[in-house]
Amino acid sequence: MGRLGVDLYPLQTGVGLDRVDTFAKFLGGSPANVAVAAARLGLRTALVSRTGADAFGTYLRRRLRDFGVDDRWVTEVDAYPTPVTFCALFPPDDFPLTFYRHPKAPDLEIHAHELDLDAVRAARVLWTTGTGLCAEPSRTATLEALRARSGREITVLDLDWRPMFWTDPAAARPHYAEALRHATVAVGNLDECEVATGEREPYAAARALLAAGGDAGPRLAVVKQGPRGVLALAADGTSAEVPPLPVRVVNGLGAGDAFGGALVHGLLAGRDLTTADRSRTAGMAFATFKGGLDLVLAAPEGAERDATVAELKTLLLRYLSPLVEGSAVTTTPSR
């Protein structure tokens, strides 16, 4: 439930947006990406969001369906255009974003009275984000969906902190605290954990997330630590730390969303923390590489493109095949 928009990625790396000549167009928005990632792992997924009544909105709904994501709860807003986000690529760790969500993004116009709460309750997983808390009526709708899920096992709050969507970090914390009261799983990186809880040390941040909702709060806290990997801490004290998987970074954007899709898959499969975290970090590592693969494939054929595809195949076979029981991973030069 939440953000949906068009991402425009440059086909050149190492240059600012002022010098980019050509962009490629992709579906974007963290919750939408998580839904796509989960669908690619074989789960039945749907998205609750809104777009503008324009060509970009049509494109996004078509792409969701192409990826196997149910778009029946993605509706149009006449008053606002579909948001567009530009990205610059400075591998391995600098991917600045420029958001065009003015005067307001349609996905912040989700109204509580329009929610299908029966579907929200019936879903095996609900994935919500902190961005949905940044403005009304989305804030009330997000909290209403979380309250409707109270007591259901897998109800996720992805902290999803984007400072440009808030006037003040301090103003965000009470809204995070209210949302965490109704979530059973909290997910965030170190920056996001610090905004939501005031804690940045990974174990302290995880404990703070677990305590944020009192007795009814999260039962699992997942802290993403970038190059240090992932920490998962359960309310019963069980914990797991999994190091990252090495990969050549092309585009780090979307890695956390691939992580989210793999998290959902692992939780539904009932995997232990170590196995599930290994799967999730594999997904994240894959995404940092694959996040730029489409850009590579959009370029003319040649040695560099062939080498990138070959590296992808090696990554798939080395890291992902053992994590999907009873299935095989196949690749072709075009996919």
Sequence and secondary structure as in RCSB ss.txt:
>XXXX:A:sequence
MGRLGVDLYPLQTGVGLDRVDTFAKFLGGSPANVAVAAARLGLRTALVSRTGADAFGTYLRRRLRDFGVDDRWVT
EVDAYPTPVTFCALFPPDDFPLTFYRHPKAPDLEIHAHELDLDAVRAARVLWTTGTGLCAEPSRTATLEALRARS
GREITVLDLDWRPMFWTDPAAARPHYAEALRHATVAVGNLDECEVATGEREPYAAARALLAAGGDAGPRLAVVKQ
GPRGVLALAADGTSAEVPPLPVRVVNGLGAGDAFGGALVHGLLAGRDLTTADRSRTAGMAFATFKGGLDLVLAAP
EGAERDATVAELKTLLLRYLSPLVEGSAVTTTPSR
>XXXX:A:secstr
    EEEEEESSSSS GGG   EEEEEE HHHHHHHHHHHTT  EEEEEEEESSHHHHHHHHHHHHTTEEEEEEE
EESSS   EEEE  BTTTB  EEEE  S  GGG   GGG  HHHHHHSSEEEEEGGGGSSTTHHHHHHHHHHHTT
T SEEEEE    GGG S HHHHHHHHHHHHTT SEEEEEHHHHHHHHS  SHHHHHHHHHHHTGGGS SEEEEE 
GGG EEEEETTS EEEE       S  TTHHHHHHHHHHHHHHHT  HHHHHHHHHHHHHHHHHHTTHHHHHHS 
SSHHHHHHHHHHHHHIIIIIGGGSTT      TT 
